[in-house]
Every structure is written in structure tokens, then in C-alpha cells.
Amino acid sequence: MIELEGLTKRFGSKVAVDHLSFTVRPGVVTGFLGPNGAGKSTTMRMMLDLDNPTSGTVRIDGRHYRDLQEPLKYIGALLDAKAMHGGRSAYNNLLCLAQANRIPSSRVAEVLDTVGLTAVAKKKTKGFSLGMGQRLGIASALLGDPEILMFDEPVNGLDPEGIHWIRNLMKQLAAEGRTIFVSSHLMSEMALTADHLIVIGQGRLLADTSMADFIHQNSRSYVRLRSPQQERLRDVLHQSGLTPVEAGNGTLEIDGATTEQVGELAAEHHIVLHELSSQRASLEEAFMQMTASAVEYHAHSAPGHGPQWAPRDKGA
């Protein structure tokens, strides 16, 4: 378990992390989301004592990371896949980590096999592709067989097979009762992977909730329908206290109703429906809604010009 209490980090006059408090619990994949500049990387670095907080504390199973005698046996982390010695082979990079943490050398071959790098174990890592480097970074995180794992952008550079693999790996590790904390900008992937979400903006906590509740609370759900008898359908809906809205292409949208309710109403009045579906926002739409006021930079387009980037008004 990871516990943050009042965690704050200032760089001069800039507050990167602002009194963050949350708990990352075992048994689920917890996603860590926020716009660029929200303080995610700084927070993860403070969890591992790579940056010192201005105030507040982080505890890993009740202790500070710096007090762990063999840290890789408690927490494995992938923050920067490039943080490997390019002149060493994949095997020797992991072997050095294993020896420094009193991990049996036999474990090196095991994790190389787990991440699919056995065939290139003796190759120097300076020749690795981005995806291979990611796999090696994941192997280093798994090396000590820890109960807690942290991943920052773990699918970066991976092909579709690799993305599917890491997604299933994280779910499997969580199912074993481990604590999994993962940051990613790929909303579609996070929606398939995470059970719980921690969302921050401008260094402050915005949400600490389940995936389902986050989407429900920060997005619109509605019923979409289409009928060749649209005018009659509209009258029937109004008579029942529902307010349909034109959505173009002959479709209507209704808030505050269920597909069952609308379908039964149409059947009762012998109205033919060509479409009846429940629409729910994606994680990306919910995230954009939640963090709209916490984005560091907004893009603006002017007629006849390309995208223009303007910094957000800090006083807004």
C-alpha cells in the first residue's frame, strides 16, 4: 500500500504538487491521470525519494522508501526506460540490480522470459528499440517480485501485442493482491486497464474514485433513437414528460431516460424504431470535462492559420 499525506513540492515560486493526500490500495489497478504539468511525474519521483518533498510524507507499507534496506523486494518501478547502462547487455543490467538488492541471479532469467527478451538477453541495450527498452524497464520493476509496482507510461513504444501483454500483466498482478499504480496519457488503454482512478490537476487532487463512478459523475449519459415516425414519436415523448433534442441525421437524444422506458413507450404507441441505444461518455470525455480548468496550455485555431498555443491564465 502507498500512502500520501499532505504531499507538497515547490520549485521556487511554482507549486508543482499541492497538499496531495490519497492511498493506493492492493488488489486493484489504480490509474494516475492528469494534464501535462499536473505534477504526476514529480509525485511519483517523491514516492521513490528521487525528489524531496517540501512538506508532507509518502509511506510504502508504512515506511519511507529510503528506509527500505532492499527496496526492489518491496516496490518495483518503471519511471524512465532509458535509465539503463547502454554498454551493458540486458542480462547484465538486471544482474547488477539483482546483486545490489541480494536477489538470486536466477531471477534475472525469469523476468527476461516474462517480458519476452530472452532472445536478446546478451545484446547491449544501446541498440534496443523503444519498445524493447520498455520491456527491460518492466523486467527491472518485476525483478524483486515486489508487492507494489509503479509504472509511468508503461505502453510507450510497445506494439499492439505488447500493449495487450502489459495490460493483462498488470491485471494479473493486481489479482494476486499486489498494489499496482500506473500513469498513462492513453485514455483508451487506461479505460481497459484501471479499476480505480486518482486524478490531479495543477498539483491538486481532483478525484479519487472508481473508474465507473468517475465516468458517471463527469459525463453525460443519454438515450439515442431514430424513427421514420419522428414527429409522432416526439409528441409521445413530450406527453410522457421527456424532452427529446434533435441531434442531426434524423436522430433524437433524451437525457434522464432508459432504453427500456423509451422502447416500451414506443411499443405501446406502435411506433417503429430504427435505432434505440444507450450512450455513455468515454473515459477521455469524462477526463476532459473534469480537468478543463486545470490544463496548463490550451490550443487556439484562427481562420487561415495553424494551431496556436497559448499558456493558460494562471489567475483563472
Protein Blocks (a to p, Z undefined) as FASTA:
>chain_A
ZZdehiacdehjbcfbghiacdddehiacdddddehilmmmmmmmmnopaccfbdcddee
hiafklpmblmlmoccdfblklccfkbcfklmmmmmmmmnopafklmmmmmmmnopmmmm
mpcfklpcfklmmmmmmmmmmmnopabdcdehklgoiafklmmmmmmmmmmmmmnopacd
dddfblklmmmmpmbdcddeehiafbdcdfklmmmmmcccddddddfklmmmmmmmmmno
pacddebjhiacdehiafklmmmmmmmnopacfbdcdddddfklmmmmmmmmmcfbdcdd
dehiacddddddfkZZ
